[in-house]
Amino acid sequence: MRTREAGPSQAPEILRFKTWLLGISPMVWRRVQMPASVMLRGLHDVIQVAMC
């Protein structure tokens, strides 16, 4: 059986998104980048930190 090893040319997939707070003025938003491998709990933590 052959296995494929990750080399330096195989960068992890990165997700980029914008999140904002509703119902306030002026609008508060953040652009966030994170690895695609992060689970939902990790996404929650990232958003909480970004909006502090």
C-alpha positions as CSV (number, residue, x, y, z in Angstrom):
1,M,0.0,0.0,0.0
2,R,1.3,3.4,-0.9
3,T,0.9,6.5,1.3
4,R,1.2,10.1,0.2
5,E,3.2,12.4,2.5
6,A,2.5,16.1,2.6
7,G,5.3,18.1,1.3
8,P,6.1,21.7,1.5
9,S,4.2,22.4,-1.7
10,Q,0.9,21.1,-0.2
11,A,-0.3,24.0,2.0
12,P,-3.4,23.5,4.1
13,E,-6.7,24.8,2.8
14,I,-7.5,28.2,4.2
15,L,-11.1,29.5,4.6
16,R,-11.6,33.3,4.5
17,F,-14.8,34.9,5.6
18,K,-16.3,38.1,6.8
19,T,-18.5,38.3,10.0
20,W,-20.3,41.3,11.4
21,L,-22.5,42.3,14.3
22,L,-26.2,43.1,13.5
23,G,-28.2,45.9,15.0
24,I,-25.4,48.3,15.8
25,S,-24.2,51.5,14.2
26,P,-21.5,52.0,12.9
27,M,-21.2,48.5,11.5
28,V,-18.5,46.3,13.2
29,W,-17.0,43.6,11.1
30,R,-14.0,41.4,10.9
31,R,-12.3,39.4,8.1
32,V,-11.1,36.1,9.4
33,Q,-8.8,33.4,7.9
34,M,-8.6,29.9,9.4
35,P,-7.6,26.4,8.4
36,A,-10.4,24.4,6.8
37,S,-9.7,21.6,9.2
38,V,-11.0,23.5,12.2
39,M,-14.2,22.1,13.7
40,L,-17.3,24.0,14.7
41,R,-16.2,24.6,18.3
42,G,-13.0,26.1,16.9
43,L,-15.0,28.4,14.6
44,H,-16.9,29.6,17.6
45,D,-13.7,30.4,19.5
46,V,-12.2,32.2,16.4
47,I,-15.3,34.4,16.1
48,Q,-15.4,35.2,19.8
49,V,-11.7,36.3,19.8
50,A,-12.1,38.3,16.5
51,M,-15.0,40.3,17.8
52,C,-13.4,41.2,21.2
